[in-house]
Amino acid sequence: MTQVSTDGVDAVDRPRHATCTLTAALLGFFTITQDAVVVNVALPTIRDDLGGGVAGLQWVVDGYTLMFAALLLTAGSLSDRLGAKRAFAGGMVLFVLASVACGVAPALGLLVGARFLQGAAAAAMMPASMALIRQTYHEPPERARAVGIWAMGGAVASSSGPVLGGVLSVIDWRLIFFINVPVGVIALLLLARSEDSATLRAPFDPVGQLTGVLAMGGLTYGAIEAGSRGFTDPAVVVAFVVAAVSLIAFIRSQHVVAHPMLPLDLFRSRTVTVVTATGFAFMVGYFGLPFVVSLFLQQHRGLDAVHTGVVFLPMMLVGLVLTPFSARISERFGRRTVIATGLGLMTAGLAAVGLLPATAPLWLLSALMVLVGLGGPTVSPPATAVLLDTVPHDQAGVASGVFNTSRQVGGALGVAVFGGLLTNAETFVRGVHMSLLIAAGVTALTAILTLSLPHTTEHHKEHI
């Protein structure tokens, strides 16, 4: 495998090109995250306009999630082979076109189909955006600061998405999709002024691509459906069987092909393995808690959607405020310490909420969830920076695909397991407590695991 150099940019122009690249990547992360959260509050309005049952509306949300998770590994591999800039641009163009299709959809089925396309486009953009940062910022300290800025795209979208979706849906729900068009166009214009990305000269791996998509698609579909149907439902069992068989075939194929889609040598690095586990555990807690507590507040405490959002506001705002400072905090204390501390804070918050009496005052619940919110800026950005420092730049796309796949699987499986614990009305409160304590256990074990990460100053030395 040969790395083709494309670095012909004058040193004087490099900062301007880097700024354009980082801003484009940030806007990409913003749109990906926003479209994962903005739709939920608009579902009642969409139902009033297009009709359809609960299952159809569910797939307006889950269709995006399914395609995003199923294609991340494939997209990461393609990003390295095509070049991160080209992969990101192609994903953004498809995302804009799919957003227009969502906005003009005359029927629910067509909206769901367009959401599938959006998810595929998001999968193409996500690892490419991380690879762009890896290829643009060559020194670990400046790369860590760039990751912190890039992470602001997701933090702003997570915090503002539900509010923005609510406001736009009052005017016209279709605006939540049309707003992606100017954002996408701006990102593409900025990307055009960035440096060209190097490409990895290696044949595509069709067997790996197919088995990888089947494995991740089956796992994600099974997790989504298990939340409502239960783990013993035939469709769920078949999905998990397909995922298991495909995963075995995928791993075997990666051992024997000359140019594997996912070089298994990546996992010889302790850092890559630990960071991947960190992404999984982070999403179990960070994504699982809002799912569980939202149901608790609305079904058990009788809150409406607006007041439920207010309870979560401090948790979301603390992440938004601290994310820009995550790189400086990591430089001051070391990334290993910050990541382990962040997971420890999440563990404390999840356990405290899990042990909180069901009649506890809402202000106390809101305050304790801030501990989980602190995990946003203290876990995800420094873990991303550690990963990008560890892997060679010609494998940044596939490594980013692995990391983000672990995050998506963690979130999907967390919701599926917790949803199964909340199905019985008689044991609902016990299920809430059990779900949060399980999440606390996962983050606690991973916090211990992260203590094996190298010190910050050693990150750039551990290459594969």
C-alpha positions in Angstrom: 0.0 0.0 0.0 1.5 3.3 -1.1 0.7 6.7 0.3 0.4 9.3 -2.5 1.6 12.7 -1.4 -0.6 15.7 -2.4 1.0 18.3 -0.2 1.7 21.2 -2.5 0.3 24.0 -0.5 2.4 27.0 0.3 3.3 27.3 4.0 1.9 30.8 4.0 -1.5 29.6 2.8 -1.6 26.5 5.1 -3.3 28.2 8.1 -6.1 29.5 5.8 -6.6 26.1 4.2 -6.6 24.5 7.6 -9.3 26.9 8.9 -11.5 26.2 5.9 -11.1 22.5 6.4 -11.8 22.6 10.1 -14.9 24.8 9.6 -16.2 22.5 6.9 -15.7 19.4 9.1 -17.4 21.2 12.0 -20.5 22.0 9.9 -20.6 18.4 8.7 -20.6 17.2 12.3 -23.3 19.7 13.1 -25.6 18.6 10.4 -25.1 14.9 11.1 -25.9 15.4 14.8 -28.7 17.8 14.3 -30.6 15.5 12.0 -30.3 12.7 14.5 -32.1 14.8 17.2 -34.1 17.5 15.5 -36.8 15.2 14.0 -38.1 13.8 17.3 -40.1 16.9 18.3 -41.6 17.3 14.8 -43.1 13.7 14.7 -46.6 14.7 15.8 -46.7 17.5 13.2 -45.4 15.1 10.5 -48.1 12.6 11.4 -50.8 15.3 11.2 -49.6 16.2 7.7 -48.6 12.9 6.2 -50.5 10.4 8.3 -49.1 7.0 9.1 -48.9 4.9 12.2 -46.4 4.8 15.0 -44.2 2.2 13.2 -43.9 4.5 10.2 -43.0 7.5 12.4 -40.5 5.4 14.3 -38.7 4.7 11.0 -38.4 8.4 10.3 -36.0 8.4 13.2 -34.6 4.8 13.0 -34.0 4.7 9.3 -31.4 7.4 9.7 -29.8 5.7 12.6 -29.8 2.3 10.9 -28.0 3.4 7.7 -25.6 5.6 9.7 -24.5 2.8 11.9 -24.5 0.1 9.2 -22.3 2.0 6.7 -19.7 3.7 9.1 -17.1 0.9 8.7 -17.5 0.9 4.9 -17.4 4.7 4.7 -14.2 4.8 6.8 -12.5 2.4 4.5 -13.7 4.3 1.4 -12.5 7.6 2.9 -8.9 6.3 3.0 -9.1 4.9 -0.5 -10.9 7.9 -2.2 -9.4 10.6 0.0 -11.1 12.2 2.9 -11.9 15.5 1.0 -13.6 13.6 -1.9 -15.5 11.3 0.5 -16.7 14.2 2.7 -17.7 16.2 -0.4 -19.7 13.3 -1.9 -21.4 12.7 1.4 -22.4 16.3 1.9 -23.8 16.5 -1.7 -25.9 13.4 -1.1 -26.9 14.8 2.3 -28.2 18.0 0.8 -30.1 16.3 -1.9 -31.6 13.8 0.6 -32.6 16.8 2.8 -34.4 18.4 -0.1 -36.1 15.1 -0.8 -37.2 14.9 2.9 -38.5 18.5 2.7 -40.7 17.9 -0.4 -41.8 14.3 0.5 -45.6 14.0 -0.2 -46.0 10.8 1.7 -44.5 9.1 4.8 -43.0 6.3 2.9 -41.0 8.7 0.7 -39.9 10.6 3.8 -38.6 7.4 5.3 -36.7 6.5 2.1 -35.1 10.0 2.0 -34.1 9.5 5.7 -32.3 6.3 4.7 -30.3 8.3 2.2 -29.6 10.9 4.8 -28.2 8.3 7.1 -26.0 6.9 4.3 -24.6 10.4 3.6 -24.0 11.0 7.2 -22.0 7.8 7.4 -19.8 9.0 4.5 -19.2 12.3 6.2 -18.4 11.3 9.8 -15.1 9.4 9.4 -14.1 11.6 6.6 -14.5 14.7 8.8 -12.2 13.2 11.4 -9.7 12.1 8.8 -9.6 15.6 7.4 -8.5 16.9 10.8 -5.9 14.1 11.1 -4.4 15.0 7.7 -4.6 18.8 8.2 -3.2 19.2 11.7 0.2 17.5 11.9 1.2 18.2 15.5 -0.7 16.6 18.4 -1.3 19.8 20.4 -2.8 21.7 17.5 -4.8 18.6 16.4 -6.3 18.3 19.9 -7.4 21.9 19.8 -8.9 21.3 16.3 -10.8 18.3 17.6 -12.2 20.4 20.5 -13.5 23.0 18.0 -14.8 20.2 15.7 -16.7 18.7 18.7 -18.5 22.0 19.1 -20.5 21.1 16.0 -22.0 18.1 17.8 -22.4 19.9 21.1 -24.3 22.8 19.6 -26.5 20.5 17.6 -27.3 18.3 20.6 -28.2 21.3 22.7 -30.1 23.3 20.1 -31.6 20.6 18.0 -34.8 19.9 20.0 -35.4 23.6 20.4 -34.7 24.4 16.8 -36.9 21.5 15.7 -39.8 22.7 17.9 -39.6 26.3 16.6 -39.3 25.3 12.9 -42.1 22.7 13.2 -44.5 25.4 14.4 -43.9 27.3 11.2 -43.5 24.2 8.9 -41.9 20.9 9.8 -40.3 20.7 6.3 -38.0 23.6 7.3 -36.1 21.2 9.6 -34.7 19.6 6.5 -34.4 22.6 4.2 -32.1 24.3 6.7 -29.5 21.7 5.8 -29.2 23.1 2.3 -27.4 26.5 3.1 -25.3 24.8 5.8 -24.2 22.1 3.3 -23.5 24.6 0.5 -21.3 26.7 2.9 -19.4 23.6 4.0 -18.8 22.6 0.3 -17.5 26.1 -0.5 -15.1 26.0 2.4 -14.0 22.5 1.5 -13.1 23.6 -2.0 -10.5 25.9 -0.5 -8.9 23.1 1.6 -5.9 21.0 0.7 -6.4 17.9 -1.4 -6.4 14.7 0.6 -3.9 11.8 0.1 -5.4 8.6 -1.2 -4.5 5.0 -0.2 -3.7 2.9 -3.3 -5.4 -0.4 -2.4 -8.1 -2.5 -4.1 -11.6 -2.4 -2.6 -12.5 -5.3 -0.5 -16.0 -6.4 -1.7 -16.4 -9.3 0.7 -15.4 -7.2 3.7 -17.7 -4.4 2.6 -20.7 -6.7 2.2 -20.2 -8.7 5.4 -19.4 -5.6 7.4 -22.6 -3.9 6.3 -24.7 -7.0 7.0 -23.1 -7.4 10.5 -23.6 -3.8 11.5 -27.0 -3.5 9.8 -28.3 -6.7 11.4 -27.0 -5.7 14.9 -28.4 -2.2 14.6 -31.8 -3.3 13.3 -32.0 -6.0 16.0 -31.2 -3.4 18.7 -33.8 -1.0 17.3 -36.6 -3.5 17.1 -35.7 -5.2 20.4 -36.6 -2.0 22.2 -40.2 -2.3 21.2 -40.7 -6.0 20.3 -38.4 -7.7 22.9 -35.3 -9.8 22.4 -37.3 -13.0 21.8 -39.2 -11.7 18.8 -38.4 -13.8 15.7 -37.4 -10.7 13.6 -35.0 -9.6 16.3 -33.5 -13.1 16.7 -33.0 -13.4 12.9 -31.4 -9.9 12.8 -28.9 -10.9 15.6 -28.2 -14.2 13.9 -27.4 -12.5 10.6 -25.2 -10.0 12.5 -23.3 -12.8 14.3 -22.8 -14.9 11.2 -21.8 -11.9 9.1 -19.4 -10.7 11.8 -17.6 -14.1 11.8 -17.4 -14.0 8.0 -16.1 -10.4 8.1 -13.3 -11.2 10.6 -12.3 -14.3 8.7 -12.2 -12.4 5.4 -10.0 -9.6 6.9 -7.5 -12.3 7.9 -7.0 -13.7 4.4 -7.5 -10.8 1.9 -4.5 -9.0 0.7 -6.0 -5.5 1.1 -8.6 -5.8 3.9 -11.3 -3.1 4.4 -10.4 -3.1 8.2 -6.7 -4.0 8.8 -6.9 -6.0 12.0 -3.4 -4.8 12.9 -5.2 -1.7 14.1 -6.3 -3.6 17.2 -2.7 -4.6 18.1 -2.6 -1.1 19.5 -3.8 -1.1 23.1 -4.8 2.5 22.6 -7.1 1.9 19.7 -8.8 -1.0 21.5 -9.3 1.1 24.7 -10.5 4.2 22.8 -13.0 2.0 20.9 -14.3 0.6 24.2 -14.5 4.1 25.6 -16.7 5.2 22.7 -19.0 2.3 23.3 -19.3 2.9 27.1 -19.7 6.7 26.6 -22.8 6.3 24.4 -24.3 3.7 26.7 -24.4 6.3 29.5 -24.7 9.6 27.6 -27.4 8.3 25.2 -29.0 5.8 27.5 -29.7 8.3 30.4 -31.8 10.7 28.3 -33.8 7.8 26.9 -34.6 6.3 30.3 -35.1 9.5 32.3 -37.3 11.0 29.5 -39.7 8.1 29.7 -39.6 8.3 33.5 -40.4 12.0 33.6 -43.3 11.7 31.1 -44.8 8.4 32.1 -44.2 8.3 35.9 -43.9 12.0 36.8 -46.5 13.3 34.3 -44.3 16.0 32.7 -44.9 17.2 29.1 -42.1 17.4 26.5 -41.3 21.0 27.2 -40.8 20.6 31.0 -38.9 17.4 30.4 -36.5 19.3 28.2 -36.0 21.9 30.9 -34.9 19.2 33.3 -32.2 18.2 30.8 -31.1 21.7 30.0 -28.3 22.0 32.6 -26.9 18.7 31.5 -26.8 19.8 27.9 -25.5 23.3 28.6 -22.5 22.2 30.7 -21.3 20.2 27.7 -21.8 23.1 25.3 -19.9 25.5 27.6 -17.0 23.3 28.4 -16.4 21.6 25.0 -14.3 24.5 23.6 -11.9 24.1 26.6 -11.5 20.4 26.4 -8.1 20.5 24.7 -6.7 23.0 27.2 -8.0 20.9 30.1 -6.3 17.9 28.6 -3.1 19.7 28.1 -3.1 20.8 31.7 -3.9 17.4 33.3 -3.2 14.9 30.5 -5.7 13.1 28.3 -5.6 9.8 30.2 -6.5 11.6 33.5 -9.3 13.7 31.9 -10.9 10.7 30.1 -10.8 8.5 33.2 -12.1 11.4 35.3 -14.9 12.1 32.8 -16.0 8.4 32.9 -15.8 8.5 36.7 -18.1 11.5 36.8 -20.5 9.8 34.4 -20.4 6.7 36.7 -21.2 8.8 39.7 -24.0 10.6 38.0 -25.6 7.5 36.6 -25.4 5.7 39.9 -26.8 8.6 41.8 -29.8 9.0 39.5 -30.2 5.2 39.5 -30.4 5.2 43.3 -32.5 8.4 43.6 -36.1 7.9 45.0 -38.8 8.2 42.3 -40.3 11.1 44.3 -37.1 13.1 44.5 -37.4 16.8 43.6 -36.8 17.5 39.9 -34.1 20.1 40.7 -32.0 17.4 42.4 -32.5 15.1 39.4 -31.4 17.8 37.1 -28.4 18.7 39.1 -27.2 15.1 39.3 -27.5 14.6 35.6 -25.0 17.4 35.2 -22.4 14.9 36.3 -23.2 12.8 33.2 -23.2 15.9 31.0 -19.6 16.6 32.1 -18.7 13.4 30.3 -19.4 15.1 27.0 -16.4 17.5 26.9 -14.1 15.3 29.1 -14.4 12.0 27.3 -15.3 12.3 23.7 -13.0 15.1 22.4 -9.8 13.8 24.2 -10.6 10.2 23.2 -10.9 11.3 19.6 -7.6 13.2 19.8 -5.9 10.2 21.3 -7.2 8.0 18.4 -6.1 10.4 15.7 -2.7 10.8 17.3 -2.2 7.0 17.4 -3.1 5.8 13.9 -1.2 6.5 10.7 -2.9 9.2 8.6 -3.5 6.8 5.8 -5.7 4.8 8.1 -7.5 7.7 9.8 -10.7 7.1 8.0 -11.1 3.5 8.8 -10.0 4.0 12.4 -12.6 6.8 12.7 -15.2 4.5 11.2 -14.4 1.9 13.9 -14.6 4.4 16.7 -17.9 5.8 15.5 -19.3 2.4 14.9 -18.6 1.5 18.5 -20.4 4.6 19.6 -23.4 3.9 17.5 -23.6 0.2 18.7 -23.2 1.4 22.3 -26.1 3.8 22.0 -28.4 1.3 20.1 -27.7 -1.6 22.4 -28.1 0.5 25.5 -31.5 1.7 24.4 -32.5 -1.8 23.4 -31.5 -3.3 26.7 -33.0 -0.5 28.7 -36.2 -0.5 26.7 -36.6 -4.1 27.5 -36.4 -3.3 31.2 -39.1 -0.6 31.0 -41.8 -2.6 29.2 -43.6 -3.8 32.3 -45.7 -1.1 33.9 -45.6 -2.8 37.3 -41.8 -2.9 37.4 -41.2 0.3 35.5 -39.5 2.3 38.2 -37.3 -0.7 39.1 -36.4 -1.0 35.4 -35.4 2.7 35.4 -33.1 2.2 38.4 -31.6 -1.1 37.0 -31.0 0.5 33.5 -29.0 3.4 35.0 -27.0 1.2 37.3 -26.1 -1.1 34.4 -24.9 2.0 32.5 -22.9 3.1 35.6 -21.3 -0.4 35.7 -20.2 -0.1 32.1 -18.7 3.3 32.5 -17.0 2.4 35.7 -15.3 -0.7 34.1 -14.2 1.4 31.1 -12.8 4.2 33.4 -10.5 1.5 34.9 -9.6 0.3 31.5 -8.6 3.8 30.3 -5.9 4.0 33.0 -3.8 1.8 30.7 -3.8 4.6 28.1 -0.4 6.2 27.6 0.3 9.7 28.9 -0.4 12.6 26.6 3.2 13.1 25.7 3.5 9.5 24.7 0.5 9.5 22.2 2.5 10.3 19.2 4.9 7.5 19.8 2.5 4.6 19.6 2.0 4.1 15.9 1.0 0.8 14.4 
